[in-house]
Structures are given as structure tokens and as C-alpha cells.
Amino acid sequence: MLTFPYLRKGQQFFPVIDVTFSVPARPLTLKALVDSGATFSVFRAEVLEYLGIPLARGERVYLEGIGGRILGYRHRIPAQVGSKKFPLTVIFSQELVVSFNLLGRDNFFREFLVSFDERSRVVRLQRYH
């Protein structure tokens, strides 16, 4: 089981974990919000730029939510959380305006049993075998 303490930002605490994109030439570890309210994982487009992957190579999709509609590109990227490696489907967008990259239910939550402990301010991930 993996346990991550919530990240404090101002007066609030958020269930944020480390995710590594394990692209061979340029591995990159980022913080991302585990978001049970998000259907898809959504990251900023600069991540792909750093990894050397063209944004438009992905499938063009539009996401709609409370903040409106944004254009993104769906990619499957080799990822790792703790010792678990898996392909993560992510929509990368130049229009993402929230504070955090988001890990949503569509793909990430199929890899782990996720529990939020608000009292202790930790998120726990148990790997599915």
C-alpha cells in the first residue's frame, strides 16, 4: 500500500501524489491531484513538450466541465506510481487553468483502490494485482 500525505496549499490540504512519466529519454516526476470528481486525467501541455512528444500527435478531444470547454489531446504515456508501472491515458491541454494536474477515474482509478483519509490528511493507494 502506498500512502501520500496531503499537500498543503495556503489554508487547504489536497490529495496530491507523485507520478513519473517513464519515457526512456526523459523521465519526469510530477505532482498530481487524485480527483474522484474528474472523469479523465488532464495535465498541462508543457509536460509533453518536456518529454519531446508532439501535442497534436494525440487524439483531439474537447472536455466540458464547470469551468467551460477546453481542447486537449489524448495520449497514452508509460507511467509509474510507487513501484507500479502502467500505461496512463492523459489528456494534455494548453487551456488547463486549474492549479494541479489531475488524475481522474477513467484510467488511474482502475490501477489502484483509492481511499481518502480526510481526518489524517492522507491518500492511500492499494495496487490491484
N, C-alpha and C positions, 0 to 999 in steps of 0.2 A: 504494500500500500504506500502511496506517495502522499505526503502532507505538505501543503504550502500555506504559510501564514498570509493573511490578507495584507494587501498593500495599503498603507495609509497615504491619503492624498488630501491635504487640508484637514478638515474635521471628519472626513468619511473614510471608511475602510472598504476595500474591493477585493473579490476573489480573483487574484491575478497569479498566473503561473508562468514558468519559463518554458518556451517551445523552441526547439532547434530545428531549423530547416537544414537538412543534411545533404545539400547539393555538394558534390565532391570538391569542386574548385573553390567554393566559398561558403563553408558552413556559417550559419548565423543564428545566434540565440537572441530571442526577443521576449518581452513580457506581453501577455495577452489576457484579457478578461474572460473568464469562464462564464458564459452568458446563456442561461437556460431560457431566456426570452428571445434569443436570436435563432432563427432557423438555420442560417448559413454562417460559416466562418468568413469574416471580412477583415482584410488587412490593407494597409496603405500601399499604394503602388510603388513607393520608393524601395520597398523590400525586394520586389522583383528586379528593380534596376540594380540594386546592390548584388543580387545573385546572378546577374547577367542574363536574365530571361526577358525577352521582349513581351511587354504587356499585351499587345494586340494578338499574340500567338494563341491566347486563350479564347474560350467561347464567350462572346459578347452577351451580357445579361443586364437586365435592369432590376434593381431592388427597390421595393417600396416599403416605407415604414412611417413612423410618427414624424420623422424629420423630412419626409418627402421622398423623392425618387432620385436614385443615383445610378450612374453607369459603372459597370465593373466587368472584369474578365475572369472567367473561371479557369483555374489551373489545378492540377494535381501535383503536389510537391512532396518529396520524401521528408518526413518529419520525425522528431523524436521527443518524447516526454519521459524523463527518467531514463530507464533502460529500454523502454518500449519504442520500437520503430514501426512506422506505419505510413501509408500514403494519406496525406491530408488534402481534401478538396477545399480550396480557398478562393474566394472572390476578391480580387485586388482592384482597388478603385482609387483614382486620383481625387475623387469627390468625397471621400470619407472624412467627416468632420468631428467625430466623437473623439474623446480623449484616449481611448485604448483601441488596439487591435482586438477583434472579437473572435472567440471560439464558440461556434454555435452547435446546435443539436444535430444537424444533418449528417455530419461525418464524425466529428470529435466525440460526441456522446455515445457512439457505437463502439468506441475503443475502450471506454472506461465506465465504471459505475461511479457516478459523481455525487458527492454529498457536501452540502454547505453547512458548516457549523458556525452559526452566527454568534452564539454565545462565546465560543473560544476564538472566533475570527480566523478560522482555517477552512480550506477546501481540501477534501480528501478524494484521491483518485485510486480506485481499485481496478487493476487490469482484468479484462476478460481474457480467458485463455483460449 
